[in-house]
Structures are given as C-alpha cells and as structure tokens.
Amino acid sequence: MILSIESSCDDSSIAITKIDTLELIFHKKISQELEHSFYGGVVPELAARLHIEALPIILQECTQYFGNIKAIAVTTAPGLSVTLGEGVMMAKALSISLNLPLIAVNHLKGHIYSCFLEKKTNFPLTVLLVSGGHTQIIEVKNSNDMRIVGQTSDDSFGESFDKVSKMLHLGYPGGPIVEEKAKTGKADFYDFPIPLRQSPNIEFSFSGLKNAVRLAILKEEESADILTEYTISNICASFQHAAVSHILMKLKKYFKVQKPTSFAIVGGASANAFLRTECENLCKSYNCELILAPLQYCSDNAAMIGRVAIEQYLSNDFISIDDIDVQSRIKN
C-alpha cells in the first residue's frame, strides 16, 4: 500500500491505497473552512497551524496499515509553501521511522487522477482544471506527458466565485454559496461582460468580470443600505452565467480545432453543476466522452495524490529525503 498526504491549502488529508488493485483502503479529510470563513479566505499561517493539529489526528487512524506500506507520497507543489511544508515534514518523519521511500506528487496531476480513483486511466485525455488557484486546459497523453494549452492570465474561475461571495458578504468558500444563490436569480438580469469574447486565443481572464460585478454591487448599494435577496440572487446568477459562458466559448474554439475524444473536468470548482451541464452538452455535440470525478473528490484530497503515487511507484519515480521540497513541478 501507499500512504499519501495532502496539505497544499486548507484541507488536511491522508489516504491509504492498494498498489496492485488501486483500491482506496482509507481516506479522511479535515477541512478548515469554518476557521477561515471569518476572514473571507484562506490565511496561510493559520492553515499551517491547523495542519499541525489535524494531520497527526488522522495519522493515528492509519497505524494498523503501517506494516503493509511500501512508500510515502506527499503533495509538494503547487500550493501554499507554509502548508505544503507541514505535509512534507510528516512525510519525511514517516520515511525515516518506517524506512520507506518518498514520492513527490504534483497537486494538479492529482486532480487529473481524481477521475481514475480505484480504476485504470483512460489516456489520451483533454482536461479542464478549474480550482481556486488555476484555470487550465491540459492535454494529457500519459502520466509523464502533459501539456498546458490554455490558462488564465489573472484570477482563476474558482477564485472569482470566492471574491464575488466576499463582495456580497456571503461567506467562504464562495463557490457553493454563489451557485446556490444563483439558482433563484435571473442570469440575464445584469449584462456582465464575457471576458475575451473577441480574442481568438485559448486563454482565460476573470479580473474584468470580477470588477464589473464589484461596480454593479456599488451601484446597488448607493440606492439601498442593505442588498435584498432578490438583488443578491440576480448578481450571482448573472455572474455565474458570464463566467461559465467565458469558459464554454474558449472550449468551443478548442473543440472545433482539436476534436478530443475524451474530456474531463477536475478541480474544486468542477463541482459547479451549471458548468458540468454546459460541458456535458458540449461533449454531446462533439460525440466526446465526458469524464467527471466523484463530487466528494473534486476538492483537495489525499486519495487523488495516492492514485498518482501508484503510477510513480510502479515506474520507480522516487525522491531522496534530502531533495524533497515544495518546488516539485509537473512534467510537460
């Protein structure tokens, strides 16, 4: 088995995965959403301190498997350096105490493998990765051949939801809150701009849209001390529609030229139901297979890190305890 550790942001997670069968034997995650909600976003130093408390608690539940562990895997990048460091320190300690090799796993590769928990991969594959830190289209030929063909030049899809939620004083994390509010709103109530509409390039940008929402909120606040639920829902619905439309416009440009046969949506923001539905319709029109990660594994988790680690274990892709740090990069 492989023991995997994830601490790239505000989720402390450990998993145990069988190497030969890919079976997920153990998985647990402790979220820090409640602690960070007061600040409207993740506070890195607070997140690191909470990892120090949570990771050992989860590890205590894994001791029964220590005799069967063949390697220790840990997320090393990308993420918050202070939180990644907590996971790396635990991985080093386990490596020394159990005399086991280390595997450094890229967090983004983990999200790609979240589609293949407990099953074999289906490559080649085109991936839309949408999270709080990234918005990318990635062409995946195999585990060691992945190429980013389009990404955001500023804010990410997930981050823009968090920022809109914060501007509306709705709480953190913003993605689920804004999506829920949007259900009762009118998507065409506000004429928010769809970013890069005229650009032929496969790229994303959410800063302009976010600013348009900010200006709309300021205008509404000038005429009312407190925004009504009706106004908030309309803002959320109009914003979500513009953000998803932006992604779909760029995906259509990509599909028209590349015509992928398999397409996946991964990352924490891939849980957005409206985005999933629009991508499903797009794939149907191109006779393309749509692959989705289970909703409970869309956000950061150690199960996806363990799934990548199996591939690296089988190809003897280990790292020495002296070389492991928080700067490991995805292979392009």
Phi and psi in degrees as GROMACS dihedral restraints (atoms count N, CA, C in turn):
[ dihedral_restraints ]
;  ai    aj    ak    al  type     phi  dphi    fc
    3     4     5     6     1  -119.2    20    10
    4     5     6     7     1   133.6    20    10
    6     7     8     9     1   -97.8    20    10
    7     8     9    10     1   125.3    20    10
    9    10    11    12     1  -120.4    20    10
   10    11    12    13     1   146.5    20    10
   12    13    14    15     1  -126.8    20    10
   13    14    15    16     1   134.2    20    10
   15    16    17    18     1  -127.1    20    10
   16    17    18    19     1   124.0    20    10
   18    19    20    21     1  -149.9    20    10
   19    20    21    22     1    37.1    20    10
   21    22    23    24     1   -71.8    20    10
   22    23    24    25     1   -21.8    20    10
   24    25    26    27     1  -145.9    20    10
   25    26    27    28     1  -106.6    20    10
   27    28    29    30     1  -117.9    20    10
   28    29    30    31     1    23.7    20    10
   30    31    32    33     1  -123.2    20    10
   31    32    33    34     1   121.7    20    10
   33    34    35    36     1   -93.5    20    10
   34    35    36    37     1   122.9    20    10
   36    37    38    39     1  -147.5    20    10
   37    38    39    40     1   142.5    20    10
   39    40    41    42     1  -136.5    20    10
   40    41    42    43     1   141.4    20    10
   42    43    44    45     1  -137.4    20    10
   43    44    45    46     1   155.8    20    10
   45    46    47    48     1  -123.6    20    10
   46    47    48    49     1   124.3    20    10
   48    49    50    51     1  -127.9    20    10
   49    50    51    52     1   135.5    20    10
   51    52    53    54     1   -74.5    20    10
   52    53    54    55     1   133.1    20    10
   54    55    56    57     1   -71.5    20    10
   55    56    57    58     1   -43.2    20    10
   57    58    59    60     1   -79.8    20    10
   58    59    60    61     1   -33.6    20    10
   60    61    62    63     1  -106.8    20    10
   61    62    63    64     1    -9.1    20    10
   63    64    65    66     1    68.6    20    10
   64    65    66    67     1     9.3    20    10
   66    67    68    69     1   -68.5    20    10
   67    68    69    70     1   134.1    20    10
   69    70    71    72     1   -86.0    20    10
   70    71    72    73     1   104.5    20    10
   72    73    74    75     1   -79.8    20    10
   73    74    75    76     1   -39.9    20    10
   75    76    77    78     1  -146.6    20    10
   76    77    78    79     1   139.7    20    10
   78    79    80    81     1  -154.6    20    10
   79    80    81    82     1   131.0    20    10
   81    82    83    84     1  -146.6    20    10
   82    83    84    85     1   143.4    20    10
   84    85    86    87     1  -136.1    20    10
   85    86    87    88     1   135.5    20    10
   87    88    89    90     1  -113.7    20    10
   88    89    90    91     1   116.2    20    10
   90    91    92    93     1   -87.8    20    10
   91    92    93    94     1   151.7    20    10
   93    94    95    96     1  -110.0    20    10
   94    95    96    97     1    16.6    20    10
   96    97    98    99     1   -56.1    20    10
   97    98    99   100     1   -42.7    20    10
   99   100   101   102     1   -62.0    20    10
  100   101   102   103     1   -43.9    20    10
  102   103   104   105     1   -66.6    20    10
  103   104   105   106     1   -34.7    20    10
  105   106   107   108     1   -87.4    20    10
  106   107   108   109     1   -16.2    20    10
  108   109   110   111     1   -61.4    20    10
  109   110   111   112     1   -29.9    20    10
  111   112   113   114     1   -61.7    20    10
  112   113   114   115     1   -30.4    20    10
  114   115   116   117     1   -96.7    20    10
  115   116   117   118     1    -6.0    20    10
  117   118   119   120     1    76.0    20    10
  118   119   120   121     1    14.8    20    10
  120   121   122   123     1   172.4    20    10
  121   122   123   124     1   174.7    20    10
  123   124   125   126     1   -76.7    20    10
  124   125   126   127     1   128.8    20    10
  126   127   128   129     1  -100.0    20    10
  127   128   129   130     1   109.9    20    10
  129   130   131   132     1   -52.7    20    10
  130   131   132   133     1   -47.0    20    10
  132   133   134   135     1   -65.2    20    10
  133   134   135   136     1   -38.8    20    10
  135   136   137   138     1   -64.9    20    10
  136   137   138   139     1   -42.2    20    10
  138   139   140   141     1   -60.0    20    10
  139   140   141   142     1   -42.6    20    10
  141   142   143   144     1   -62.0    20    10
  142   143   144   145     1   -43.4    20    10
  144   145   146   147     1   -64.3    20    10
  145   146   147   148     1   -38.0    20    10
  147   148   149   150     1   -69.5    20    10
  148   149   150   151     1   -32.9    20    10
  150   151   152   153     1   -63.6    20    10
  151   152   153   154     1   -38.2    20    10
  153   154   155   156     1   -59.1    20    10
  154   155   156   157     1   -35.5    20    10
  156   157   158   159     1   -79.9    20    10
  157   158   159   160     1   -43.3    20    10
  159   160   161   162     1   -78.7    20    10
  160   161   162   163     1   -42.9    20    10
  162   163   164   165     1   -58.8    20    10
  163   164   165   166     1   -45.5    20    10
  165   166   167   168     1   -63.1    20    10
  166   167   168   169     1   -32.3    20    10
  168   169   170   171     1   -63.5    20    10
  169   170   171   172     1   -44.3    20    10
  171   172   173   174     1   -67.2    20    10
  172   173   174   175     1   -41.3    20    10
  174   175   176   177     1   -59.6    20    10
  175   176   177   178     1   -33.6    20    10
  177   178   179   180     1   -58.5    20    10
  178   179   180   181     1   -28.2    20    10
  180   181   182   183     1   -81.6    20    10
  181   182   183   184     1    -5.7    20    10
  183   184   185   186     1  -104.8    20    10
  184   185   186   187     1    -4.3    20    10
  186   187   188   189     1   -60.3    20    10
  187   188   189   190     1   -28.4    20    10
  189   190   191   192     1   -64.3    20    10
  190   191   192   193     1   -19.5    20    10
  192   193   194   195     1   -95.8    20    10
  193   194   195   196     1    -5.3    20    10
  195   196   197   198     1   -55.8    20    10
  196   197   198   199     1   -33.4    20    10
  198   199   200   201     1   -68.0    20    10
  199   200   201   202     1   -18.3    20    10
  201   202   203   204     1  -106.4    20    10
  202   203   204   205     1    -0.5    20    10
  204   205   206   207     1   -75.5    20    10
  205   206   207   208     1   131.9    20    10
  207   208   209   210     1  -107.3    20    10
  208   209   210   211     1   -16.1    20    10
  210   211   212   213     1  -163.6    20    10
  211   212   213   214     1   157.4    20    10
  213   214   215   216     1  -112.5    20    10
  214   215   216   217     1   123.1    20    10
  216   217   218   219     1  -111.3    20    10
  217   218   219   220     1   146.1    20    10
  219   220   221   222     1  -149.4    20    10
  220   221   222   223     1   144.2    20    10
  222   223   224   225     1   -69.0    20    10
  223   224   225   226     1   130.4    20    10
  225   226   227   228     1  -118.3    20    10
  226   227   228   229     1   -15.8    20    10
  228   229   230   231     1  -178.1    20    10
  229   230   231   232     1   160.1    20    10
  231   232   233   234     1   -79.6    20    10
  232   233   234   235     1   172.4    20    10
  234   235   236   237     1   156.5    20    10
  235   236   237   238     1  -168.9    20    10
  237   238   239   240     1   -80.9    20    10
  238   239   240   241     1   124.8    20    10
  240   241   242   243     1   -59.1    20    10
  241   242   243   244     1   -38.0    20    10
  243   244   245   246     1   -70.3    20    10
  244   245   246   247     1   -29.3    20    10
  246   247   248   249     1   -85.9    20    10
  247   248   249   250     1   -38.1    20    10
  249   250   251   252     1   -57.6    20    10
  250   251   252   253     1   -39.1    20    10
  252   253   254   255     1   -59.3    20    10
  253   254   255   256     1   -33.7    20    10
  255   256   257   258     1   -66.8    20    10
  256   257   258   259     1   -41.4    20    10
  258   259   260   261     1   -67.2    20    10
  259   260   261   262     1   -40.3    20    10
  261   262   263   264     1   -63.9    20    10
  262   263   264   265     1   -40.4    20    10
  264   265   266   267     1   -63.5    20    10
  265   266   267   268     1   -40.8    20    10
  267   268   269   270     1   -65.4    20    10
  268   269   270   271     1   -41.2    20    10
  270   271   272   273     1   -61.7    20    10
  271   272   273   274     1   -41.8    20    10
  273   274   275   276     1   -62.4    20    10
  274   275   276   277     1   -45.1    20    10
  276   277   278   279     1   -61.6    20    10
  277   278   279   280     1   -42.8    20    10
  279   280   281   282     1   -67.3    20    10
  280   281   282   283     1   -38.7    20    10
  282   283   284   285     1   -60.3    20    10
  283   284   285   286     1   -43.0    20    10
  285   286   287   288     1   -71.0    20    10
  286   287   288   289     1   -48.6    20    10
  288   289   290   291     1   -69.2    20    10
  289   290   291   292     1   -33.5    20    10
  291   292   293   294     1  -100.2    20    10
  292   293   294   295     1    -2.7    20    10
  294   295   296   297     1    55.5    20    10
  295   296   297   298     1    55.3    20    10
  297   298   299   300     1  -125.1    20    10
  298   299   300   301     1   150.9    20    10
  300   301   302   303     1   -72.0    20    10
  301   302   303   304     1   159.4    20    10
  303   304   305   306     1  -106.2    20    10
  304   305   306   307     1   146.0    20    10
  306   307   308   309     1  -126.7    20    10
  307   308   309   310     1   121.9    20    10
  309   310   311   312     1   -93.3    20    10
  310   311   312   313     1   122.9    20    10
  312   313   314   315     1  -114.9    20    10
  313   314   315   316     1   134.9    20    10
  315   316   317   318     1   -78.9    20    10
  316   317   318   319     1   131.0    20    10
  318   319   320   321     1   -60.9    20    10
  319   320   321   322     1   -40.1    20    10
  321   322   323   324     1   -69.0    20    10
  322   323   324   325     1   -36.9    20    10
  324   325   326   327     1   -63.2    20    10
  325   326   327   328     1   -34.7    20    10
  327   328   329   330     1   -59.6    20    10
  328   329   330   331     1   -43.3    20    10
  330   331   332   333     1   -61.3    20    10
  331   332   333   334     1   -38.5    20    10
  333   334   335   336     1   -61.8    20    10
  334   335   336   337     1   -41.9    20    10
  336   337   338   339     1   -77.8    20    10
  337   338   339   340     1    -5.7    20    10
  339   340   341   342     1   -64.6    20    10
  340   341   342   343     1   -19.1    20    10
  342   343   344   345     1   -77.0    20    10
  343   344   345   346     1   -11.5    20    10
  345   346   347   348     1  -126.9    20    10
  346   347   348   349     1    34.9    20    10
  348   349   350   351     1   -68.0    20    10
  349   350   351   352     1   128.4    20    10
  351   352   353   354     1    62.9    20    10
  352   353   354   355     1    22.5    20    10
  354   355   356   357     1  -153.9    20    10
  355   356   357   358     1   166.3    20    10
  357   358   359   360     1   -74.1    20    10
  358   359   360   361     1   157.8    20    10
  360   361   362   363     1   -75.2    20    10
  361   362   363   364     1   162.8    20    10
  363   364   365   366     1  -131.0    20    10
  364   365   366   367     1    72.5    20    10
  366   367   368   369     1  -102.9    20    10
  367   368   369   370     1   152.6    20    10
  369   370   371   372     1   -72.6    20    10
  370   371   372   373     1   159.1    20    10
  372   373   374   375     1  -155.5    20    10
  373   374   375   376     1   139.5    20    10
  375   376   377   378     1  -101.0    20    10
  376   377   378   379     1   133.8    20    10
  378   379   380   381     1  -122.5    20    10
  379   380   381   382     1   134.1    20    10
  381   382   383   384     1  -101.9    20    10
  382   383   384   385     1   114.4    20    10
  384   385   386   387     1  -104.5    20    10
  385   386   387   388     1   116.2    20    10
  387   388   389   390     1  -127.1    20    10
  388   389   390   391     1   120.2    20    10
  390   391   392   393     1  -147.8    20    10
  391   392   393   394     1  -171.0    20    10
  393   394   395   396     1   -70.6    20    10
  394   395   396   397     1   -18.9    20    10
  396   397   398   399     1  -119.1    20    10
  397   398   399   400     1   -12.2    20    10
  399   400   401   402     1  -140.9    20    10
  400   401   402   403     1   147.4    20    10
  402   403   404   405     1  -140.1    20    10
  403   404   405   406     1   107.1    20    10
  405   406   407   408     1  -142.5    20    10
  406   407   408   409     1   149.4    20    10
  408   409   410   411     1  -107.2    20    10
  409   410   411   412     1   124.6    20    10
  411   412   413   414     1  -124.0    20    10
  412   413   414   415     1   130.0    20    10
  414   415   416   417     1   -93.9    20    10
  415   416   417   418     1   121.1    20    10
  417   418   419   420     1  -112.4    20    10
  418   419   420   421     1   114.0    20    10
  420   421   422   423     1   -90.3    20    10
  421   422   423   424     1   -41.1    20    10
  423   424   425   426     1  -160.4    20    10
  424   425   426   427     1  -175.0    20    10
  426   427   428   429     1   -63.7    20    10
  427   428   429   430     1   -22.0    20    10
  429   430   431   432     1  -112.6    20    10
  430   431   432   433     1     7.4    20    10
  432   433   434   435     1  -133.1    20    10
  433   434   435   436     1    90.8    20    10
  435   436   437   438     1  -130.1    20    10
  436   437   438   439     1   131.8    20    10
  438   439   440   441     1  -129.2    20    10
  439   440   441   442     1   126.0    20    10
  441   442   443   444     1   -79.7    20    10
  442   443   444   445     1   120.6    20    10
  444   445   446   447     1  -107.6    20    10
  445   446   447   448     1    -7.7    20    10
  447   448   449   450     1  -168.5    20    10
  448   449   450   451     1   140.9    20    10
  450   451   452   453     1  -156.5    20    10
  451   452   453   454     1   171.5    20    10
  453   454   455   456     1   -77.1    20    10
  454   455   456   457     1   147.1    20    10
  456   457   458   459     1   -94.7    20    10
  457   458   459   460     1    -6.1    20    10
  459   460   461   462     1  -147.2    20    10
  460   461   462   463     1  -110.1    20    10
  462   463   464   465     1   -71.7    20    10
  463   464   465   466     1   158.8    20    10
  465   466   467   468     1   -96.3    20    10
  466   467   468   469     1   167.0    20    10
  468   469   470   471     1   -58.2    20    10
  469   470   471   472     1   -50.5    20    10
  471   472   473   474     1   -65.5    20    10
  472   473   474   475     1   -40.3    20    10
  474   475   476   477     1   -63.0    20    10
  475   476   477   478     1   -37.7    20    10
  477   478   479   480     1   -63.4    20    10
  478   479   480   481     1   -35.5    20    10
  480   481   482   483     1   -65.4    20    10
  481   482   483   484     1   -42.3    20    10
  483   484   485   486     1   -62.2    20    10
  484   485   486   487     1   -40.5    20    10
  486   487   488   489     1   -69.3    20    10
  487   488   489   490     1   -40.4    20    10
  489   490   491   492     1   -63.4    20    10
  490   491   492   493     1   -42.3    20    10
  492   493   494   495     1   -61.2    20    10
  493   494   495   496     1   -40.9    20    10
  495   496   497   498     1   -66.7    20    10
  496   497   498   499     1   -40.9    20    10
  498   499   500   501     1   -64.1    20    10
  499   500   501   502     1   -29.8    20    10
  501   502   503   504     1   -92.6    20    10
  502   503   504   505     1     1.3    20    10
  504   505   506   507     1    59.5    20    10
  505   506   507   508     1    42.0    20    10
  507   508   509   510     1   -95.7    20    10
  508   509   510   511     1   -21.1    20    10
  510   511   512   513     1   117.9    20    10
  511   512   513   514     1  -179.3    20    10
  513   514   515   516     1  -132.8    20    10
  514   515   516   517     1   144.0    20    10
  516   517   518   519     1   -73.1    20    10
  517   518   519   520     1   146.5    20    10
  519   520   521   522     1   -78.9    20    10
  520   521   522   523     1   -27.2    20    10
  522   523   524   525     1   -53.6    20    10
  523   524   525   526     1   -58.2    20    10
  525   526   527   528     1   -63.9    20    10
  526   527   528   529     1   -33.6    20    10
  528   529   530   531     1   -68.5    20    10
  529   530   531   532     1   -48.7    20    10
  531   532   533   534     1   -63.3    20    10
  532   533   534   535     1   -41.2    20    10
  534   535   536   537     1   -61.3    20    10
  535   536   537   538     1   -41.8    20    10
  537   538   539   540     1   -66.0    20    10
  538   539   540   541     1   -43.5    20    10
  540   541   542   543     1   -63.5    20    10
  541   542   543   544     1   -35.9    20    10
  543   544   545   546     1   -65.0    20    10
  544   545   546   547     1   -23.1    20    10
  546   547   548   549     1   -61.2    20    10
  547   548   549   550     1   -29.9    20    10
  549   550   551   552     1  -105.5    20    10
  550   551   552   553     1     7.7    20    10
  552   553   554   555     1  -102.8    20    10
  553   554   555   556     1   172.0    20    10
  555   556   557   558     1  -101.7    20    10
  556   557   558   559     1   119.9    20    10
  558   559   560   561     1   -67.7    20    10
  559   560   561   562     1   -19.4    20    10
  561   562   563   564     1  -108.4    20    10
  562   563   564   565     1    14.1    20    10
  564   565   566   567     1   -68.1    20    10
  565   566   567   568     1   -42.5    20    10
  567   568   569   570     1  -109.9    20    10
  568   569   570   571     1   137.3    20    10
  570   571   572   573     1   -91.2    20    10
  571   572   573   574     1    67.6    20    10
  573   574   575   576     1   -72.8    20    10
  574   575   576   577     1   142.2    20    10
  576   577   578   579     1   -71.3    20    10
  577   578   579   580     1   141.5    20    10
  579   580   581   582     1   -88.3    20    10
  580   581   582   583     1   116.1    20    10
  582   583   584   585     1   -58.7    20    10
  583   584   585   586     1   144.1    20    10
  585   586   587   588     1    53.1    20    10
  586   587   588   589     1    35.2    20    10
  588   589   590   591     1   -59.2    20    10
  589   590   591   592     1   -38.4    20    10
  591   592   593   594     1   -91.3    20    10
  592   593   594   595     1    -9.1    20    10
  594   595   596   597     1   -76.6    20    10
  595   596   597   598     1   132.9    20    10
  597   598   599   600     1   -81.3    20    10
  598   599   600   601     1    -8.8    20    10
  600   601   602   603     1   -76.2    20    10
  601   602   603   604     1   150.5    20    10
  603   604   605   606     1   -87.9    20    10
  604   605   606   607     1    88.6    20    10
  606   607   608   609     1  -152.9    20    10
  607   608   609   610     1   164.1    20    10
  609   610   611   612     1  -127.6    20    10
  610   611   612   613     1   155.9    20    10
  612   613   614   615     1  -158.5    20    10
  613   614   615   616     1   131.8    20    10
  615   616   617   618     1  -123.5    20    10
  616   617   618   619     1    -1.8    20    10
  618   619   620   621     1   -66.6    20    10
  619   620   621   622     1   -40.5    20    10
  621   622   623   624     1   -66.0    20    10
  622   623   624   625     1   -42.0    20    10
  624   625   626   627     1   -63.6    20    10
  625   626   627   628     1   -43.2    20    10
  627   628   629   630     1   -60.6    20    10
  628   629   630   631     1   -39.5    20    10
  630   631   632   633     1   -68.3    20    10
  631   632   633   634     1   -37.3    20    10
  633   634   635   636     1   -62.1    20    10
  634   635   636   637     1   -38.6    20    10
  636   637   638   639     1   -66.4    20    10
  637   638   639   640     1   -41.4    20    10
  639   640   641   642     1   -58.9    20    10
  640   641   642   643     1   -44.9    20    10
  642   643   644   645     1   -65.7    20    10
  643   644   645   646     1   -37.4    20    10
  645   646   647   648     1   -65.4    20    10
  646   647   648   649     1   -39.6    20    10
  648   649   650   651     1   -64.9    20    10
  649   650   651   652     1   -44.1    20    10
  651   652   653   654     1   -60.6    20    10
  652   653   654   655     1   -41.2    20    10
  654   655   656   657     1   -64.2    20    10
  655   656   657   658     1   -41.9    20    10
  657   658   659   660     1   -67.4    20    10
  658   659   660   661     1   -36.7    20    10
  660   661   662   663     1   -70.3    20    10
  661   662   663   664     1   -22.9    20    10
  663   664   665   666     1   -66.8    20    10
  664   665   666   667     1   -28.7    20    10
  666   667   668   669     1  -102.2    20    10
  667   668   669   670     1    -6.8    20    10
  669   670   671   672     1  -150.4    20    10
  670   671   672   673     1   135.0    20    10
  672   673   674   675     1   -66.3    20    10
  673   674   675   676     1   -38.5    20    10
  675   676   677   678     1  -125.6    20    10
  676   677   678   679     1   129.5    20    10
  678   679   680   681     1   -71.6    20    10
  679   680   681   682     1   135.6    20    10
  681   682   683   684     1   -77.2    20    10
  682   683   684   685     1   161.7    20    10
  684   685   686   687     1   -60.8    20    10
  685   686   687   688     1   -34.5    20    10
  687   688   689   690     1   -61.1    20    10
  688   689   690   691     1   -46.8    20    10
  690   691   692   693     1   -66.2    20    10
  691   692   693   694     1   -44.7    20    10
  693   694   695   696     1   -60.9    20    10
  694   695   696   697     1   -44.3    20    10
  696   697   698   699     1   -63.9    20    10
  697   698   699   700     1   -39.7    20    10
  699   700   701   702     1   -67.4    20    10
  700   701   702   703     1   -39.2    20    10
  702   703   704   705     1   -63.0    20    10
  703   704   705   706     1   -46.7    20    10
  705   706   707   708     1   -62.5    20    10
  706   707   708   709     1   -43.9    20    10
  708   709   710   711     1   -65.9    20    10
  709   710   711   712     1   -42.6    20    10
  711   712   713   714     1   -68.0    20    10
  712   713   714   715     1   -40.3    20    10
  714   715   716   717     1   -63.8    20    10
  715   716   717   718     1   -49.8    20    10
  717   718   719   720     1   -58.6    20    10
  718   719   720   721     1   -41.8    20    10
  720   721   722   723     1   -62.9    20    10
  721   722   723   724     1   -41.8    20    10
  723   724   725   726     1   -67.9    20    10
  724   725   726   727     1   -42.2    20    10
  726   727   728   729     1   -64.6    20    10
  727   728   729   730     1   -45.1    20    10
  729   730   731   732     1   -70.9    20    10
  730   731   732   733     1   -37.6    20    10
  732   733   734   735     1   -61.3    20    10
  733   734   735   736     1   -38.2    20    10
  735   736   737   738     1   -59.5    20    10
  736   737   738   739     1   -47.8    20    10
  738   739   740   741     1   -63.7    20    10
  739   740   741   742     1   -43.7    20    10
  741   742   743   744     1   -65.6    20    10
  742   743   744   745     1   -37.2    20    10
  744   745   746   747     1   -60.7    20    10
  745   746   747   748     1   -42.1    20    10
  747   748   749   750     1   -72.2    20    10
  748   749   750   751     1   -36.9    20    10
  750   751   752   753     1   -65.1    20    10
  751   752   753   754     1   -38.1    20    10
  753   754   755   756     1   -63.6    20    10
  754   755   756   757     1   -38.8    20    10
  756   757   758   759     1   -62.3    20    10
  757   758   759   760     1   -42.0    20    10
  759   760   761   762     1   -67.6    20    10
  760   761   762   763     1   -47.2    20    10
  762   763   764   765     1   -61.3    20    10
  763   764   765   766     1   -37.8    20    10
  765   766   767   768     1   -61.8    20    10
  766   767   768   769     1   -34.3    20    10
  768   769   770   771     1   -91.6    20    10
  769   770   771   772     1   -47.3    20    10
  771   772   773   774     1   -88.7    20    10
  772   773   774   775     1   -30.3    20    10
  774   775   776   777     1    49.9    20    10
  775   776   777   778     1    63.2    20    10
  777   778   779   780     1   -65.6    20    10
  778   779   780   781     1   150.1    20    10
  780   781   782   783     1   -94.9    20    10
  781   782   783   784     1   -21.7    20    10
  783   784   785   786     1  -136.1    20    10
  784   785   786   787     1   136.0    20    10
  786   787   788   789     1  -139.6    20    10
  787   788   789   790     1   136.0    20    10
  789   790   791   792     1  -127.7    20    10
  790   791   792   793     1   148.4    20    10
  792   793   794   795     1  -115.8    20    10
  793   794   795   796     1   125.7    20    10
  795   796   797   798     1  -135.5    20    10
  796   797   798   799     1   171.5    20    10
  798   799   800   801     1   100.8    20    10
  799   800   801   802     1   162.2    20    10
  801   802   803   804     1   -56.5    20    10
  802   803   804   805     1   -38.2    20    10
  804   805   806   807     1   -77.6    20    10
  805   806   807   808     1    -7.5    20    10
  807   808   809   810     1   -71.4    20    10
  808   809   810   811     1    -6.9    20    10
  810   811   812   813     1   -75.8    20    10
  811   812   813   814     1   -10.7    20    10
  813   814   815   816     1   -61.6    20    10
  814   815   816   817     1   118.1    20    10
  816   817   818   819     1   -65.4    20    10
  817   818   819   820     1   -37.2    20    10
  819   820   821   822     1   -65.3    20    10
  820   821   822   823     1   -42.6    20    10
  822   823   824   825     1   -62.9    20    10
  823   824   825   826     1   -42.8    20    10
  825   826   827   828     1   -61.9    20    10
  826   827   828   829     1   -43.3    20    10
  828   829   830   831     1   -64.5    20    10
  829   830   831   832     1   -44.1    20    10
  831   832   833   834     1   -65.1    20    10
  832   833   834   835     1   -39.9    20    10
  834   835   836   837     1   -69.2    20    10
  835   836   837   838     1   -34.1    20    10
  837   838   839   840     1   -62.9    20    10
  838   839   840   841     1   -42.8    20    10
  840   841   842   843     1   -65.2    20    10
  841   842   843   844     1   -38.7    20    10
  843   844   845   846     1   -62.8    20    10
  844   845   846   847     1   -45.8    20    10
  846   847   848   849     1   -64.5    20    10
  847   848   849   850     1   -37.8    20    10
  849   850   851   852     1   -62.3    20    10
  850   851   852   853     1   -38.8    20    10
  852   853   854   855     1   -69.3    20    10
  853   854   855   856     1   -21.9    20    10
  855   856   857   858     1  -108.5    20    10
  856   857   858   859     1     9.7    20    10
  858   859   860   861     1    53.0    20    10
  859   860   861   862     1    45.3    20    10
  861   862   863   864     1  -111.8    20    10
  862   863   864   865     1   136.2    20    10
  864   865   866   867     1   -71.9    20    10
  865   866   867   868     1   129.8    20    10
  867   868   869   870     1  -101.1    20    10
  868   869   870   871     1   126.7    20    10
  870   871   872   873     1  -114.9    20    10
  871   872   873   874     1   127.4    20    10
  873   874   875   876     1  -124.7    20    10
  874   875   876   877     1   140.8    20    10
  876   877   878   879     1   -76.0    20    10
  877   878   879   880     1   148.3    20    10
  879   880   881   882     1   -55.6    20    10
  880   881   882   883     1   142.6    20    10
  882   883   884   885     1   -54.7    20    10
  883   884   885   886     1   -36.8    20    10
  885   886   887   888     1   -72.0    20    10
  886   887   888   889     1   -10.4    20    10
  888   889   890   891     1  -115.9    20    10
  889   890   891   892     1    15.2    20    10
  891   892   893   894     1   -73.2    20    10
  892   893   894   895     1   -42.3    20    10
  894   895   896   897     1   -77.9    20    10
  895   896   897   898     1   175.2    20    10
  897   898   899   900     1   -57.8    20    10
  898   899   900   901     1   134.7    20    10
  900   901   902   903     1  -160.2    20    10
  901   902   903   904     1   157.2    20    10
  903   904   905   906     1   -81.1    20    10
  904   905   906   907     1   -18.5    20    10
  906   907   908   909     1   -61.1    20    10
  907   908   909   910     1   -43.7    20    10
  909   910   911   912     1   -68.6    20    10
  910   911   912   913     1   -32.4    20    10
  912   913   914   915     1   -67.3    20    10
  913   914   915   916     1   -40.9    20    10
  915   916   917   918     1   -65.3    20    10
  916   917   918   919     1   -34.1    20    10
  918   919   920   921     1   -66.8    20    10
  919   920   921   922     1   -40.7    20    10
  921   922   923   924     1   -65.3    20    10
  922   923   924   925     1   -41.3    20    10
  924   925   926   927     1   -59.6    20    10
  925   926   927   928     1   -32.2    20    10
  927   928   929   930     1   -62.3    20    10
  928   929   930   931     1   -44.0    20    10
  930   931   932   933     1   -60.8    20    10
  931   932   933   934     1   -42.5    20    10
  933   934   935   936     1   -70.1    20    10
  934   935   936   937     1   -35.2    20    10
  936   937   938   939     1   -63.1    20    10
  937   938   939   940     1   -45.2    20    10
  939   940   941   942     1   -67.5    20    10
  940   941   942   943     1   -22.3    20    10
  942   943   944   945     1  -103.5    20    10
  943   944   945   946     1    15.6    20    10
  945   946   947   948     1    56.0    20    10
  946   947   948   949     1    38.1    20    10
  948   949   950   951     1   -92.7    20    10
  949   950   951   952     1    80.5    20    10
  951   952   953   954     1  -109.0    20    10
  952   953   954   955     1   169.2    20    10
  954   955   956   957     1  -136.1    20    10
  955   956   957   958     1   143.6    20    10
  957   958   959   960     1   -75.4    20    10
  958   959   960   961     1   157.1    20    10
  960   961   962   963     1   -65.0    20    10
  961   962   963   964     1   -24.7    20    10
  963   964   965   966     1   -79.8    20    10
  964   965   966   967     1   -25.2    20    10
  966   967   968   969     1   -95.4    20    10
  967   968   969   970     1   -20.4    20    10
  969   970   971   972     1   -68.2    20    10
  970   971   972   973     1   134.2    20    10
  972   973   974   975     1  -150.5    20    10
  973   974   975   976     1  -161.4    20    10
  975   976   977   978     1  -107.7    20    10
  976   977   978   979     1    32.8    20    10
  978   979   980   981     1  -122.4    20    10
  979   980   981   982     1     9.7    20    10
  981   982   983   984     1   -60.1    20    10
  982   983   984   985     1   141.1    20    10
  984   985   986   987     1  -122.6    20    10
  985   986   987   988     1   153.2    20    10
  987   988   989   990     1   -67.5    20    10
  988   989   990   991     1   141.6    20    10
  990   991   992   993     1   -81.7    20    10
  991   992   993   994     1   127.3    20    10
